[in-house]
Amino acid sequence: MRKLIGEILIERGLAASTRIEEAFHKQGAGDRRKIGEILVADGHLTVDRLGLALARQAGVELGDQDPLSRQDPSLLTPFPIYLARRYRAIPLFIEGDNLLVAAVDPDDYFLQNQLYLLYGKNIVPLSADEKKVTELINNAYSRLDTAEGSLNEEEFRDMGSDEDTALPDLIDSNDEAPIIRFVNNMVAKAVKERASDIHFESFEDEMIVRFRRDGKLYVIQKVPKAAQAGLITRVKIMARLNIAEKRLPQDGNIKIRVAGNDIDFRVSTLPSVHGESVVLRILDKTTLQLSLDNCGFNQRDLKTMRQMIHKKHGIFLVTGPTGSGKTTTLYSALTEINSPDVKIITEEDPVEYQLTGINQIHINAKIGLSFAAGLRHILRQDPDIIMVGEIRDKETADIAIQASLTGHLVFSTLHTNDAPSAFTRLVDMGVEPFLISSTIIGVLAQRLIRRLCVHCREPYYPDPSVLRELGLDPEEYRGHAFYRSVGCEKCAQTGFQGRQGIFELLIIDDDIRRAVVNRQDASAIKKVAAAAGMLTLREDGAMKAVKGVTSPDEILLRTQVDT
């Protein structure tokens, strides 16, 4: 005889008997919900614990293990993703003659009947909230090895090498067409592997698909030349670009849903000798963590950064090469100081992520909306804080300086190798040194380093010469274990997982102001800043290597010798 769920909950110590009695009283008063549902709704029982009790009631003993954490991928093939989403359920694993299933509605007769027909097992439905089931579905099905995404030679030939005959088939075809299936698979794979860019590159004899993960490019697949025109045309159709124009570069956008998340893609095409190449920049808001706490600052610099971004006026510059994370740092700063009593306006080229409560302007030089022109009009909009995507010329620099002198806090970026070089760069543009010294409140230089995969990194003791190159005393760190990359399934055999910033934060003081006014070069300014306590990029990186965040080799690769 099956035990009542209340008895099991009490027996297993999952819920107090007084709470069970309260739930029974509610049922007696007309509440038509089940005991477990009442306990979960009242906050006396978690959905996970209810799942354990339901499994025990069905004769499946799971101990204290959460059944929702177990999922057998081999069970997904008979139950495709469209059924999982329709029924809001996913098969978990088989225990004896029982199939355990996570379901939003465990009493759904049609679901249980469908599963019994497919698997021929006793169905044990476990109650789970909709958010959890959706997460299980997205994660499980995205991990499937979708063999249908990879095309064989015959399917590539079926696409046709003649552009004119391939085009109508691509437009009129359904989602089962090989070309659509291939592009969709590449996009889904890139999102799943947290790539930042997808490259479709045309060469003489083939097309190569590459992903950029953690700043490094990896070849994913080589495609026969015959399929090149079809692939490019398909991406152009998705981005609503002119498929007939093959001689000029084009830019577009794609917005699609991948694994339940809305993902934006910025698309760029470029004609080359062997045909067009296409790059898709993946803008995944679900992976974006806009917080200064997540950027990688040490505690001292984090405190100083927060002091800088709360000043009422002045210019704060972030420097570094393209792809060094400057925009993410600025977005994090703006997100932190954004509030209803502050008006923030940004001008960007392009706007990568839309920030709630912040007015963002997309620069368009073709119609005369340059950084300088946009900044001039922004000042008429009564802003408190302004972000200029980049100071590229003297005109933009002059307007930014005037804005700071009239009581505005201005954030912007420059392309320089380190923080002290920002002053000489502005002087080279023609800006007067006394204006630079009186308006700039701080300069942040940054790079992105790859974080070691915590699942497979291994400790080792580097050669003293490596420590000296990092700027560390070999005697001081004798016997201290550093870490290096290995590679495992979790990190796609790269040894790294994710990236973090290393920083060089220069705060303006009287000594630096004098050096700037006297037109001293970047190396002289750097010595003054270092004497005041500024950590260089390599020094900050070395500290992250000491903590095991990354490897010494990664820091040596991303930074140069301090002079």
Sequence and secondary structure as in RCSB ss.txt:
>XXXX:A:sequence
MRKLIGEILIERGLAASTRIEEAFHKQGAGDRRKIGEILVADGHLTVDRLGLALARQAGVELGDQDPLSRQDPSL
LTPFPIYLARRYRAIPLFIEGDNLLVAAVDPDDYFLQNQLYLLYGKNIVPLSADEKKVTELINNAYSRLDTAEGS
LNEEEFRDMGSDEDTALPDLIDSNDEAPIIRFVNNMVAKAVKERASDIHFESFEDEMIVRFRRDGKLYVIQKVPK
AAQAGLITRVKIMARLNIAEKRLPQDGNIKIRVAGNDIDFRVSTLPSVHGESVVLRILDKTTLQLSLDNCGFNQR
DLKTMRQMIHKKHGIFLVTGPTGSGKTTTLYSALTEINSPDVKIITEEDPVEYQLTGINQIHINAKIGLSFAAGL
RHILRQDPDIIMVGEIRDKETADIAIQASLTGHLVFSTLHTNDAPSAFTRLVDMGVEPFLISSTIIGVLAQRLIR
RLCVHCREPYYPDPSVLRELGLDPEEYRGHAFYRSVGCEKCAQTGFQGRQGIFELLIIDDDIRRAVVNRQDASAI
KKVAAAAGMLTLREDGAMKAVKGVTSPDEILLRTQVDT
>XXXX:A:secstr
    HHHHHHHTTSS HHHHHHHHHHHHTT  S HHHHHHHTTSS HHHHHHHHHHHTT   TT  GGG   GGG
STTS HHHHHHHTEEEEEEETTEEEEEESSTT HHHHHHHHHHH SEEEEEE  HHHHHHHHHHHHHTS  GGGS
  HHHHHHH S HHHHHHHHHH  TTSHHHHHHHHHHHHHHHTT SEEEEEE SSEEEEEEEETTEEEEEEEEEG
GGHHHHHHHHHHHTT  TT  SS EEEEEEEEETTEEEEEEEEEEEETTEEEEEEEEE GGG    GGGTT  HH
HHHHHHHHHT SSEEEEEE  TTSSHHHHHHHHHHHH  TT  EEEEESS  S  TT EEEE BGGGTB HHHHH
HHHGGG  SEEEES   SHHHHHHHHHHHHTT EEEEEE  SSSTHHHHHHHHHT  HHHHHHHEEEEEEEEEEE
EE TTT EEE   HHHHHHHT  TTTTTT  EEE    GGGTTSSEEEEEEEEEEEE  HHHHHHHHTT  HHHH
HHHHHHTT   HHHHHHHHHHTTSS HHHHHHH     
